[in-house]
Amino acid sequence: MLLLFGIFFQVYLSFVYFEIVVIDGHSMDPTIHNGQICIMFKKPNPAPGDIVEAIDNEDTVVCKRLIQYIDGEMFLIGDNRDNSLDSRVLGTVPMSRYKGKIVAILPFTKSTM
């Protein structure tokens, strides 16, 4: 019975607090590569320097580094500065569009699975 509870609790946590995401694009190279799989924690408040997933002003889900907060909005920039469409062009992203913080970068991509 305890084993079943443990399994149920683990599945519950994974659906409520964590999400598996696949990176689309090269804006976070060399930190995270196109197609790489990451684990996102849905709940914590991000801090400057964290890699976050958010919905940008063009309604696209993006993975970028949080640089700073400006009046309740996030200034997000890709690590690949020369190949990133981010807050430098699109402007800041409201905190209400924050999805989660990347907490693990897995060492394989979607194509290698």
C-alpha positions in Angstrom: 0.0 0.0 0.0 2.8 2.4 0.9 4.5 1.7 -2.5 1.3 2.5 -4.3 0.9 5.8 -2.4 4.5 6.6 -3.2 4.0 6.0 -6.9 0.8 8.0 -7.0 2.5 10.9 -5.1 5.4 10.9 -7.6 3.1 10.9 -10.6 1.0 13.7 -9.0 4.1 15.8 -8.4 5.3 15.3 -11.9 2.0 16.6 -13.4 1.4 19.4 -11.0 4.9 20.8 -10.4 7.1 19.6 -13.3 6.9 19.5 -17.1 9.2 18.0 -19.7 10.0 20.5 -22.4 11.8 20.2 -25.7 13.8 23.3 -26.7 12.9 24.6 -30.1 15.6 26.9 -31.7 19.1 28.0 -31.2 18.7 31.1 -29.0 20.0 29.3 -25.9 23.1 27.8 -27.5 25.6 26.8 -26.2 23.8 26.3 -22.8 20.8 24.4 -24.3 20.7 23.1 -27.9 17.8 22.8 -30.3 15.8 19.6 -29.6 17.4 19.2 -26.1 15.0 17.9 -23.4 14.7 19.9 -20.1 12.7 19.6 -16.9 10.8 22.7 -16.0 9.5 23.4 -12.4 6.2 25.3 -12.7 6.0 27.0 -9.3 9.1 28.9 -8.1 9.6 32.6 -8.6 12.5 33.0 -10.9 15.6 35.0 -10.0 17.8 36.9 -12.4 20.2 34.5 -14.1 17.6 31.6 -14.2 16.6 30.0 -17.4 12.8 30.3 -17.7 10.0 29.4 -20.1 7.5 32.0 -20.8 5.0 33.1 -23.5 6.4 36.1 -25.3 4.5 39.1 -26.7 4.0 37.2 -30.0 2.3 34.3 -28.1 5.3 32.0 -28.7 6.6 29.8 -25.9 10.2 30.7 -25.4 13.1 29.5 -23.3 15.4 32.5 -22.3 17.6 33.7 -19.5 15.9 36.1 -17.0 18.1 39.2 -16.8 16.0 41.5 -14.6 12.5 42.5 -13.5 11.2 45.9 -14.7 7.9 46.9 -13.0 6.6 43.4 -12.7 7.8 42.3 -16.1 10.7 40.1 -17.2 13.6 41.2 -19.4 14.6 37.9 -21.2 17.6 37.3 -23.4 18.9 34.2 -25.1 22.4 33.0 -24.4 23.2 33.1 -28.1 23.0 36.9 -28.3 23.6 37.0 -32.1 20.8 34.5 -32.9 18.0 35.3 -30.4 14.8 37.2 -30.8 14.2 38.4 -27.2 13.3 41.3 -25.0 15.9 43.5 -26.8 13.5 43.4 -29.8 10.1 42.3 -28.5 10.1 44.1 -25.2 9.6 42.8 -21.7 7.3 39.9 -20.9 4.6 40.2 -18.1 5.1 37.9 -15.1 1.6 36.6 -15.8 3.1 34.9 -18.9 5.8 33.0 -16.9 5.5 29.2 -17.2 8.3 27.9 -15.1 12.0 27.6 -14.4 14.3 25.2 -16.1 15.8 23.0 -13.3 17.5 20.3 -15.3 19.0 20.0 -18.8 19.1 16.4 -19.9 22.2 15.2 -21.8 20.2 14.0 -24.8 17.9 15.4 -27.5 14.6 14.4 -28.8 16.2 13.0 -31.9 18.4 10.6 -29.9 15.6 9.0 -28.0 
